[in-house]
Amino acid sequence: MREKEHFRDELDRLSERFPGREAIELAEAADVLGCCYKTLQRDNKFPKIKIRGKWVVPLVRLASYLA
């Protein structure tokens, strides 16, 4: 499967903003996107995962979503 055209650019940008992290909290993702936490929480297509009652967003999935 081929990467989306701007996937690497988005992943590099996210990695610079969150160095050494594989995932970020949903609130941080909302800040990156400039939207409300609740909006992302309700969005079934947004690439979030619930771990121990807390929503997290893997950077690779977020980069793919943004690309």
N, C-alpha and C positions, 0 to 999 in steps of 0.2 A: 504494500500500500504506500502510495506517495504522500509525502508531507504536503500540507497546504502551503501555498506560496509564501505567506508572511509568517509562518509558524516560528522559524528560527529567530526572526527579528523580535517577535513578541516574547519568546522564551528568554532571549538575552536581556531584554528590557526588564522583565519580571525578576530575573536572577540578579540583576544589578540592584534593583529596589529591595529585594529580600535575599541577601547573600547567605549561602549555606543552608537554605531551607528548601524542603521538598513540597511543603504545603503551607497555606496561610489560613487564617481564620476568615470566616464569612464576612465579618465586619471590615477586615482589611481589603477583601475583594470588592466590597461595596465602595470603599474609599477609592480604590483604583479606578473603578468604573464611574464614580461620581453619582451613585444612586443610593437608595435606601436599603438597609439590611433586610427589612421585611419583604421588599420586592424580590430580592434574590432568594430568600427563604421560601417564598411561595412559588417561584418559577421552577417547574418540573424539568425544564430543559437545561437549566444551569448546572454545570458540572461540580456539584457539591456532594460530600459524603458525610454522614453522621457517624461520629466515633465517640462512644461513651457520652451521648447526649449533647455533643458539641459539633456544630457544622464546620467542616474544613474544606478547603479547595486545593487540590493538587495543582502545582504550578504548570505541569505539562498539559493537563486538561484545560486549564484556564487559557494557556497560550493557544491551544488548538481552537478553543471557543472564540477567542479574539481574532484569530486569523481567518 
